[in-house]
Amino acid sequence: MTASKSGDTVAFHYTGTLTDGTVFDSSEGRDPLECTLGTGQIISGLDGALTGLSVGDKHTVTVPAAEAYGDHDPRQVQTVPRSDLPAEIPVAEGLQLQATTPEGQTVPLIVTAVTESEVTLDANHPLAGKDLTFAVEMVSIKPAA
């Protein structure tokens, strides 16, 4: 059997869990995820774990936070006056917002705390700082041209 390598386009089924067993994402009931290995399309730890697998192989890998979405960066958390947000937005913990940088880049934010006068916003990826476990099954490999 041919093993996958960098540059190959692979399709795989996966279930991603946190260290406590909570499922955060899965391809169950959907088409397999397809990506080209070695191109940064998926987190580096998962990319590396898929390299060397053959069609039909099943593998479970734990990806440390540093090889997933990075460590939680406290500099990405900011508390702003409630009055800085549009009054029509019903701000609550867990609400996902988007901000636009002066350069025009969209930044996703999660509201992590709300008081009458302030709102705390977190620009870290929701899975930042977390080790992730993936159960994968290789479905197909299209060799690099």
C-alpha positions in Angstrom: 0.0 0.0 0.0 1.1 3.5 -0.7 1.8 5.7 2.3 0.8 9.4 2.3 3.5 12.0 2.0 3.9 15.7 1.9 2.2 17.1 -1.3 -0.3 14.3 -1.5 -4.0 15.2 -1.3 -5.7 13.0 1.3 -9.2 12.5 2.5 -9.9 11.3 6.0 -12.6 10.9 8.6 -11.9 12.2 12.0 -13.3 12.8 15.5 -11.6 15.5 17.6 -11.8 15.4 21.3 -10.5 17.4 24.3 -8.6 15.8 27.1 -11.8 15.3 29.0 -13.4 13.3 26.1 -15.6 16.1 24.9 -16.0 16.0 21.1 -15.3 19.4 19.5 -15.6 18.4 15.9 -16.2 15.3 13.7 -16.7 14.3 10.1 -19.3 11.8 11.2 -22.3 12.0 8.8 -20.3 14.2 6.4 -17.9 13.8 3.6 -14.3 13.1 4.7 -12.1 16.1 5.1 -9.7 16.6 2.2 -6.4 18.5 2.3 -3.0 18.6 0.8 -0.3 17.5 3.3 2.5 19.8 4.1 0.7 23.0 2.9 -0.7 24.3 6.2 -4.3 23.6 5.4 -4.7 21.8 8.7 -3.0 22.1 12.1 0.6 20.9 11.9 0.3 18.2 14.5 -2.5 16.5 12.6 -0.8 17.0 9.3 2.3 15.2 10.7 0.1 12.4 12.1 -1.5 11.8 8.7 1.9 11.6 6.9 2.9 7.9 6.5 -0.7 6.5 6.7 -2.2 4.3 4.0 -5.8 4.0 2.8 -7.8 2.2 5.5 -5.3 3.0 8.3 -6.9 4.1 11.6 -4.8 6.1 14.0 -5.3 8.1 17.2 -3.0 11.0 17.9 -2.8 13.6 20.7 -1.7 17.0 19.3 -0.2 19.3 21.9 -1.6 22.9 21.9 1.7 24.2 20.4 1.1 22.1 17.3 -2.6 22.8 17.2 -4.0 26.4 17.8 -1.1 27.5 20.0 -1.0 28.5 23.6 -3.7 30.9 25.0 -2.2 34.4 24.7 -3.4 36.7 27.4 -2.4 39.7 25.2 -5.3 38.6 22.9 -7.8 39.3 25.7 -9.1 42.9 26.1 -11.6 44.6 28.3 -13.5 47.5 26.7 -16.2 49.9 27.8 -19.6 48.5 27.0 -20.3 51.8 25.3 -17.7 51.0 22.7 -20.0 48.2 21.3 -23.1 49.0 19.3 -26.1 49.3 21.7 -28.2 46.9 19.5 -25.9 44.0 20.2 -27.2 41.9 23.1 -23.8 41.1 24.7 -23.6 37.9 26.7 -20.8 35.5 27.6 -20.1 33.1 24.8 -21.3 35.5 22.0 -19.1 35.4 19.0 -18.4 38.7 17.3 -16.2 40.0 14.5 -14.0 43.1 14.5 -12.1 44.6 11.6 -8.5 45.8 12.0 -7.4 49.1 10.4 -5.8 46.9 7.7 -9.2 45.4 6.9 -8.5 42.0 8.4 -11.5 40.3 10.1 -10.8 39.1 13.7 -13.2 36.7 15.4 -13.8 37.6 19.1 -15.6 35.7 21.9 -17.2 37.6 24.8 -15.8 36.0 27.9 -17.2 38.4 30.6 -19.8 41.1 30.8 -20.5 43.7 33.5 -22.8 46.7 33.3 -19.9 48.9 32.2 -17.4 46.6 30.6 -17.1 43.7 28.1 -14.1 41.3 28.0 -13.3 40.0 24.5 -10.9 37.2 23.6 -9.3 37.0 20.2 -7.7 33.6 20.8 -8.9 30.6 18.8 -11.5 28.8 21.0 -9.2 25.8 21.1 -6.0 27.7 21.9 -4.1 26.3 24.9 -5.8 22.9 24.6 -4.2 19.6 23.7 -6.4 17.8 21.1 -6.9 14.2 20.3 -7.9 13.0 16.9 -9.1 9.5 15.9 -8.6 9.4 12.1 -9.2 6.9 9.3 -7.5 7.5 5.9 -10.0 7.2 3.1 -8.1 8.2 0.0 -4.7 9.4 -1.2 -4.1 11.2 -4.4 -0.3 11.3 -5.0 1.3 14.7 -5.7 1.7 15.4 -9.4 
